[in-house]
Amino acid sequence: MQYTAHLDRFVIDRLPPPEDWPELIFERPELQFPQHLNACVELLDKAVAEGHADRLAIIGKDIRWTYRDLQETVDRLANLLVGEMGLVPGNRVLLRGANTPWLAACWLAVWKAGGVAVGTMPLLRAKELREVVRLARVSHALCDAALADELIAAQADTEELREIVLFGEGSALEARLEAQPAHFAAVDTAATDPALIGFTSGTTGIPKGTVHFHRDVMAMCEVFPRHCLKPAANDIFIGTPPLAFTFGLGGLLCFPLWARAATVLLEKLNPEALMRAIEENRATICFTSPTAYRQMAGLIDKYDITSLDKCVSAGEALPTDTRDKWREASGIQIHDGIGGTEMIHIYIASGPDDYRAGALGRLLPGYRGMIVDDDMNPLPPGEVGKLAVKGPTGCRYLGDERQKNYVRNGWNLPGDAFHMDADGYFHYHARIDDIIVTSGYNVSSPEVEWALLAHPAVAECGVIGVPDPERGQIIKAFVVLKPGFTAGTEMTRTLQDFVKQTVAPYKYPRAIEYRDALPRTDTGKLQRFRLKQPA
């Protein structure tokens, strides 16, 4: 490994004060990390050294890279970053692109060179990119040529972003890399050196930058995949979450490399394209959203997905009806979980052998959790309150006073309402902000959504509370109907009656508005806060 004293301390100096950090727990043997750790070395270089050089690592459009191919590409990229672009350890590198092998190589090269990767969603526009550059003081960028225009526009209004290098079709990167050495000695990063800044995906409308260390990257690999998913080297991963989203970064890059398996990285995988790609690549493990599984269930007869063995859902709550429909269609019980950008990945989950109807799952090994009231007092089993969690990962916002809202008394407070049963299973209710108080009753938005989704006419829905002079709030649903169904008074009455027969009658939506589409983030999460805004 190489080491340079010219360390950019911007991120380190803007971490929250130690007293505002969550308590971190490393009791388990697999979480005993050395003081010096580089995520790229652990995930890629050690795989080659262990004899996996000729094993397939990444599959893309017209690309099939072995671990040796990937390592050579990463090393040439790292040499370009350091030798030509002047990157020093600690510099922030903005990464912009759809899921491709080249974007994956960029992530690994930034880590190997000691940089801090700042993933950005492909749909971000210049205004949003400019804010990311400003907040993270980004100095370099690696960008897919197909998405360059918005970033170039953002660069024109910033002083921090010095250089953009384009990759992918229409770029000259491959030719430039031919001139770079095929070996790069990884920077000797500390386990606690920043590896990435993950910006929250915007379900609340106010994104925040969360700092994660090289140790955090490896910790997420040692928890969910080791103890719940249990992948093997002959697995082939596939899915839809962007690598800029830590759910996708783990599930489609870090976890496959940790298992010495392969991953399929393709752009614009709608449900039908994903089914086709599973068939063509004989994929065995799929990561995607509840909405996608619901749509894919109706496509089972069109594609041969018999290679598929395991499915993972996260990012938003998995409706029981969606889980059941997917299992009935595919024969596969979904691995469900909850995580978050602040925690880097999943911390509560259930596999097919540990599923309890209505429950999301139990704490994964290495994490502790409890349900608390507003004063952080633990609540007994069965009582709904706020989830508090701690473990080997936790929230560290970059120079943001909202750290004090997320971390209290050493516990992370993700903002979710749960109850825990006597056996330690956690039952999800809603985001704290999505609890509707109507006529004195507390109603969770997801519960009403799940009831509506069970009706054969409903393709998508979102539920919010709207002010009402008599009830405080009433429940309002925004519904996207399936083809062949007609919006109107009769459909509204039908859906209202259906909900009354499915859940407690006071939970039915007193107002229903029909839409062609619902607002979602790049990762597929419903943005209820946008439903609350005036049309």
ZIHU-V824701 format. One record per residue. N is the residue number from 0. SS is DSSP state (H for helix, E for strand, L for the rest). PSI is psi in degrees with one decimal (NA if undefined). OMEGA is omega in degrees with one decimal (* if undefined). Layout:
BEGIN
n ss psi omega
N SS PSI OMEGA
N SS PSI OMEGA
END
This chain:
BEGIN
n ss psi omega
0 L 154.5 176.1
1 E 159.3 179.1
2 L 139.3 175.6
3 L 140.7 -178.9
4 L -10.5 -177.6
5 L 69.4 -174.4
6 L 128.5 175.7
7 L 115.3 -173.3
8 L 15.9 -176.4
9 H -49.5 -176.6
10 H -47.1 -178.5
11 H -41.2 -177.3
12 H -11.1 -179.8
13 L 15.7 170.2
14 L 155.0 177.2
15 L 155.9 174.4
16 L 148.0 -174.5
17 H -34.1 -178.2
18 H -15.6 178.9
19 H 1.7 176.8
20 L 153.7 168.7
21 L 156.1 172.4
22 L 132.2 179.9
23 E 139.0 -173.5
24 L 126.2 -179.2
25 L 48.2 -173.9
26 L -32.6 -173.3
27 L 148.6 -176.4
28 H -35.4 -178.5
29 H -10.3 179.8
30 H 13.3 177.5
31 L 89.5 -175.4
32 L 147.2 176.8
33 L 165.9 -179.3
34 L -31.9 179.0
35 E 129.6 -172.6
36 L 133.5 173.9
37 L 121.5 -173.2
38 H -36.5 179.9
39 H -38.4 177.5
40 H -45.0 -177.3
41 H -40.4 -173.0
42 H -31.6 -173.3
43 H -57.1 -174.5
44 H -40.6 179.3
45 H -31.6 176.4
46 H -43.8 178.0
47 H -44.7 -178.8
48 H -28.6 -179.4
49 H -1.5 176.5
50 H 14.3 -177.6
51 H 16.1 -173.4
52 L -38.1 -175.8
53 L 1.5 177.8
54 L 143.3 178.8
55 E 132.8 -177.9
56 E -51.0 -174.7
57 E 133.2 177.9
58 E 131.1 176.4
59 E -171.4 176.2
60 L 113.1 179.6
61 L 19.8 178.9
62 E 133.6 171.6
63 E 97.9 -176.8
64 E 131.2 168.5
65 E 174.4 175.5
66 H -35.8 177.6
67 H -43.9 177.7
68 H -45.6 -179.0
69 H -43.9 -179.8
70 H -42.7 -179.7
71 H -42.5 178.7
72 H -44.4 179.1
73 H -43.8 -178.6
74 H -40.6 177.3
75 H -40.8 177.0
76 H -43.1 179.1
77 H -40.5 176.8
78 H -38.2 176.2
79 H -45.6 179.7
80 H -45.4 -175.0
81 H -48.4 -172.5
82 H -40.0 -176.6
83 H -35.2 -176.4
84 L -8.3 174.9
85 L 25.1 179.6
86 L 134.6 171.1
87 L 153.6 -178.3
88 L 132.1 -178.9
89 L -20.5 174.6
90 L 145.3 177.0
91 E 134.9 179.0
92 E 116.1 177.6
93 E 132.1 178.7
94 E 128.1 -175.2
95 E 119.5 179.1
96 L 159.7 170.1
97 L 171.0 -179.0
98 L 111.2 177.2
99 L 161.9 173.6
100 H -36.2 -178.9
101 H -39.4 177.3
102 H -40.2 177.4
103 H -43.6 179.0
104 H -35.5 178.4
105 H -45.2 177.4
106 H -50.5 -176.0
107 H -38.5 -179.6
108 H -40.0 178.3
109 H -44.8 178.6
110 H -42.8 -177.5
111 H -33.6 -179.8
112 L 1.2 178.2
113 L 9.4 178.6
114 L 174.2 178.1
115 E 114.7 -176.8
116 E 134.0 176.8
117 E 94.4 -179.4
118 E 140.5 178.1
119 E 142.2 -179.2
120 L 141.3 -176.3
121 L -28.0 -175.3
122 L -2.5 -179.2
123 L 142.4 178.8
124 L 176.1 -173.8
125 H -42.1 -178.6
126 H -43.5 -178.8
127 H -39.1 177.6
128 H -38.5 178.6
129 H -39.5 179.5
130 H -40.3 176.5
131 H -45.2 178.4
132 H -42.2 -178.6
133 H -48.0 -176.0
134 H -40.4 -176.6
135 H -1.0 -177.8
136 L 55.5 -176.2
137 L 131.7 -179.7
138 L -26.8 -176.5
139 E 157.6 176.7
140 E 141.6 170.3
141 E 120.8 -168.3
142 E 137.5 172.7
143 E 131.6 -177.6
144 H -30.3 -178.8
145 H -16.5 -177.1
146 H 19.8 -170.3
147 H -30.3 -169.3
148 H -47.7 -177.5
149 H -37.8 -179.9
150 H -39.4 177.6
151 H -38.7 176.5
152 H -38.9 177.9
153 H -39.9 -179.0
154 H -34.3 -177.7
155 L -23.3 -177.8
156 L 14.6 -179.9
157 L 149.5 175.7
158 L -22.9 -172.3
159 L -41.6 -172.8
160 L 104.0 -173.4
161 L -37.9 -172.6
162 E 137.5 174.6
163 E 127.5 173.8
164 E 130.2 -177.3
165 E 145.8 175.1
166 E 172.4 178.1
167 L -170.9 -177.1
168 L 134.6 179.8
169 L -0.5 178.9
170 L 166.7 178.6
171 L 17.1 -173.2
172 H -44.2 -177.0
173 H -40.3 177.7
174 H -39.6 178.1
175 H -37.1 -178.1
176 H -26.6 179.1
177 H -28.1 -179.1
178 L -5.2 -178.0
179 L 148.0 175.2
180 L 147.0 -177.7
181 L 7.8 176.3
182 L 137.8 176.5
183 L 126.3 177.8
184 L 117.1 -175.7
185 L 142.0 176.0
186 E 137.9 -177.0
187 L 72.7 -177.3
188 L 148.2 171.2
189 E 153.6 176.7
190 L -28.3 -178.0
191 L 16.3 171.5
192 L 140.5 178.8
193 E 135.2 177.2
194 E -30.1 -178.4
195 E 155.2 168.4
196 E 114.4 179.4
197 E 118.9 176.9
198 E 131.4 -177.5
199 L 151.9 -166.5
200 L -1.9 169.0
201 L 23.4 175.9
202 L -22.0 178.1
203 L -7.0 179.0
204 L -7.2 -177.2
205 L 87.2 -177.8
206 L 150.1 179.7
207 L 148.8 179.3
208 E 122.5 -179.8
209 E 128.5 -177.2
210 E 130.5 174.5
211 E 142.2 -176.7
212 E 170.0 172.8
213 H -37.5 178.0
214 H -37.4 -179.7
215 H -39.0 178.1
216 H -44.9 -179.1
217 H -31.2 178.8
218 H -40.5 179.9
219 H -29.2 177.5
220 H -27.7 -176.4
221 H 1.3 -177.4
222 H -80.3 -174.5
223 H -50.9 -179.8
224 H -40.7 -177.7
225 H -43.9 -168.9
226 H -16.3 -176.9
227 H -56.2 -175.4
228 H -41.0 176.7
229 L 59.6 177.8
230 L 161.8 177.1
231 L 168.2 -176.6
232 L -21.5 -180.0
233 L 7.6 178.1
234 L 154.1 174.0
235 E 113.1 -178.1
236 E 151.6 175.9
237 E 159.9 177.6
238 E -173.2 -172.4
239 L -23.8 -173.8
240 L 135.9 -179.8
241 L 149.3 176.2
242 L -19.6 177.2
243 L -18.2 179.3
244 L 128.4 -172.5
245 H -24.1 172.8
246 H -43.6 178.4
247 H -38.3 178.9
248 H -43.6 177.1
249 H -55.8 -170.2
250 H -28.4 -174.1
251 H -2.1 175.9
252 H -60.8 -173.3
253 H -45.7 -177.9
254 H -45.0 177.1
255 H -44.1 -179.5
256 H -38.0 177.9
257 H -38.8 -179.5
258 L -2.6 -175.9
259 L 33.9 -179.1
260 L -166.0 179.3
261 E 157.9 178.4
262 E 144.2 177.3
263 E 121.6 -179.6
264 L 109.0 -177.3
265 L 150.6 -179.6
266 L 151.3 167.2
267 L 58.3 179.3
268 L 91.2 169.6
269 L 170.6 -174.6
270 H -42.1 -178.7
271 H -41.4 177.7
272 H -35.5 177.4
273 H -43.3 177.4
274 H -43.1 179.5
275 H -41.4 -179.2
276 H -34.8 174.9
277 H -45.0 -180.0
278 H -47.2 -174.5
279 H -33.3 -176.1
280 H 0.8 -179.1
281 L 44.5 -178.4
282 L 149.2 -177.2
283 L -23.0 -177.9
284 E 126.5 -177.0
285 E 133.6 173.1
286 E 120.1 173.4
287 E -173.1 -172.5
288 L 161.8 174.9
289 H -39.6 179.8
290 H -41.8 -179.6
291 H -43.7 178.6
292 H -38.3 179.9
293 H -43.3 -179.9
294 H -36.1 -179.2
295 H -28.6 -179.1
296 H -30.8 179.9
297 L -0.7 -177.1
298 L 2.2 -173.2
299 H -40.9 -175.0
300 H -14.5 -175.8
301 H -16.4 -172.7
302 L 150.6 175.5
303 L 100.1 179.0
304 L 30.9 -178.1
305 L -16.2 176.1
306 L -25.1 -173.3
307 L 129.6 -175.7
308 L -35.9 -175.7
309 E 142.5 179.0
310 E 138.7 -178.7
311 E 132.7 175.1
312 E 133.9 173.2
313 L -175.8 -178.5
314 L -39.3 172.7
315 L 167.8 -175.0
316 L 140.5 179.7
317 L 111.1 178.2
318 L 141.3 179.2
319 H -38.3 -179.3
320 H -38.2 178.3
321 H -43.6 177.5
322 H -46.2 -177.6
323 H -42.2 -179.2
324 H -40.5 179.8
325 H -41.2 -179.9
326 H -42.5 179.9
327 H -36.7 -176.8
328 H -40.1 -171.0
329 H -20.1 -174.2
330 L 6.0 -176.1
331 L 127.4 174.3
332 L 127.5 -173.5
333 L 138.6 165.4
334 E 114.9 -178.7
335 E 152.6 179.1
336 E 164.0 172.7
337 E 136.6 176.9
338 L -148.1 179.3
339 L 158.3 179.8
340 H -40.2 -177.6
341 H -29.8 -179.3
342 H -0.8 -178.2
343 L -39.5 179.4
344 L -159.0 -169.9
345 L 137.8 177.8
346 L -18.3 171.0
347 E 132.0 -175.9
348 E 167.2 171.3
349 E 137.8 172.7
350 L 176.1 -178.7
351 H -30.7 -178.3
352 H -5.3 -174.3
353 H 26.1 -177.3
354 L 134.4 173.5
355 L 126.6 -176.1
356 L 128.8 177.9
357 L -12.8 -178.6
358 L 148.2 176.2
359 L -39.1 179.1
360 E -162.6 179.0
361 E 165.3 177.6
362 E 135.8 175.8
363 L 151.2 178.7
364 L 133.2 -177.1
365 L -17.0 -179.7
366 L 150.1 173.0
367 E 150.5 179.7
368 E 160.7 175.9
369 E 166.3 175.4
370 E 128.7 -173.4
371 E 161.8 173.6
372 L -171.7 -176.4
373 L -21.4 180.0
374 L 15.1 177.7
375 L 20.0 174.9
376 L 131.7 179.4
377 E 140.3 179.2
378 L 150.6 -178.3
379 L 163.8 177.0
380 L 138.7 177.1
381 L -15.2 -177.4
382 L 133.6 -176.6
383 L 133.5 177.4
384 E -159.8 -178.9
385 E 139.2 174.6
386 E 132.2 172.1
387 E 134.0 -174.1
388 E 149.5 173.6
389 E 158.2 -178.4
390 E -149.0 -177.0
391 L -11.0 177.5
392 L 163.4 179.9
393 L 176.7 -171.9
394 L 130.0 170.1
395 L 94.6 179.7
396 E 146.4 179.4
397 L 105.4 175.2
398 L 49.6 -173.0
399 L 123.1 -178.4
400 L -15.4 -179.9
401 L -4.7 172.8
402 H -39.8 -177.2
403 H -22.1 177.3
404 H -31.9 -175.9
405 H -33.0 -177.3
406 E 123.9 176.4
407 E 130.8 177.9
408 L 33.1 178.5
409 L -2.1 -179.4
410 E 142.2 170.4
411 E 135.5 177.9
412 L 92.5 -175.0
413 L -12.5 178.8
414 L 22.6 -178.2
415 E 141.4 174.8
416 E 125.6 -179.2
417 E 165.0 154.6
418 E 153.0 178.6
419 E 134.2 179.2
420 L 179.3 -174.0
421 L -18.7 -179.3
422 L 7.7 176.7
423 L 12.1 175.6
424 L 135.7 -178.0
425 E 129.6 -178.2
426 E 119.0 -175.7
427 E 139.0 175.7
428 E -55.2 -178.2
429 E 169.2 161.7
430 E 146.1 179.9
431 H -38.8 -178.6
432 H -12.0 -175.5
433 H 17.2 170.6
434 E 124.6 -179.8
435 E 127.8 176.9
436 E 108.8 -176.8
437 E 122.3 -179.0
438 L 36.4 177.9
439 L -7.1 178.4
440 E 141.4 171.7
441 E 122.7 -178.6
442 E 133.1 178.4
443 E 134.9 179.1
444 H -47.3 -177.7
445 H -33.6 -178.3
446 H -41.2 178.4
447 H -38.8 177.6
448 H -44.0 -178.8
449 H -37.6 177.8
450 H -43.0 178.9
451 H -39.6 -178.5
452 H -20.1 178.7
453 L -12.8 178.5
454 L 136.6 -174.7
455 L -14.1 -179.4
456 L -15.4 -169.2
457 E 121.7 176.0
458 E -45.6 179.3
459 E 157.5 173.2
460 E 157.2 173.3
461 E 143.0 -175.0
462 E 134.7 177.3
463 E 170.6 170.0
464 E 137.9 177.2
465 E 147.0 -176.0
466 E 142.8 177.9
467 E 129.6 -174.9
468 L -28.3 -177.2
469 L -40.8 -172.7
470 L -0.3 -174.5
471 E -59.7 172.5
472 E 152.8 166.6
473 E 159.6 179.5
474 E 126.2 178.3
475 E 134.5 179.4
476 E 140.3 171.6
477 E 120.6 -169.0
478 E 133.8 168.7
479 E 119.6 -177.9
480 E 152.4 173.7
481 L 156.7 176.6
482 L 140.0 179.0
483 L -8.3 178.7
484 L 146.5 -173.1
485 L 131.1 176.4
486 L 150.5 178.0
487 L -177.4 -176.3
488 H -40.7 -178.4
489 H -41.5 178.5
490 H -40.2 179.0
491 H -46.1 179.6
492 H -39.0 179.5
493 H -46.2 -178.8
494 H -39.2 178.4
495 H -45.4 178.7
496 H -37.8 -179.7
497 H -43.5 178.9
498 H -40.6 179.2
499 H -32.0 179.8
500 H -13.7 -174.4
501 H -40.5 178.8
502 L -178.8 179.5
503 L 136.0 -173.3
504 H -30.0 -178.5
505 H -8.4 -178.7
506 H 2.9 -176.7
507 L 150.0 179.6
508 L 119.2 179.7
509 L -16.2 176.5
510 E 138.7 176.5
511 E 127.9 176.5
512 E 134.4 -176.9
513 E 135.6 -178.3
514 L 159.1 173.7
515 L -27.1 -179.5
516 L 160.4 178.0
517 L 149.8 179.4
518 L 128.1 179.5
519 E 156.3 173.2
520 L 173.6 175.6
521 L -24.7 -176.6
522 L 2.1 176.4
523 L 0.5 179.7
524 L 139.0 175.4
525 E 131.7 177.8
526 L 85.4 -177.5
527 H -28.9 -178.3
528 H -28.4 178.2
529 H -28.2 174.7
530 H -25.5 -178.7
531 L -13.2 180.0
532 L 152.5 177.9
533 L 142.5 -179.0
534 L NA *
END
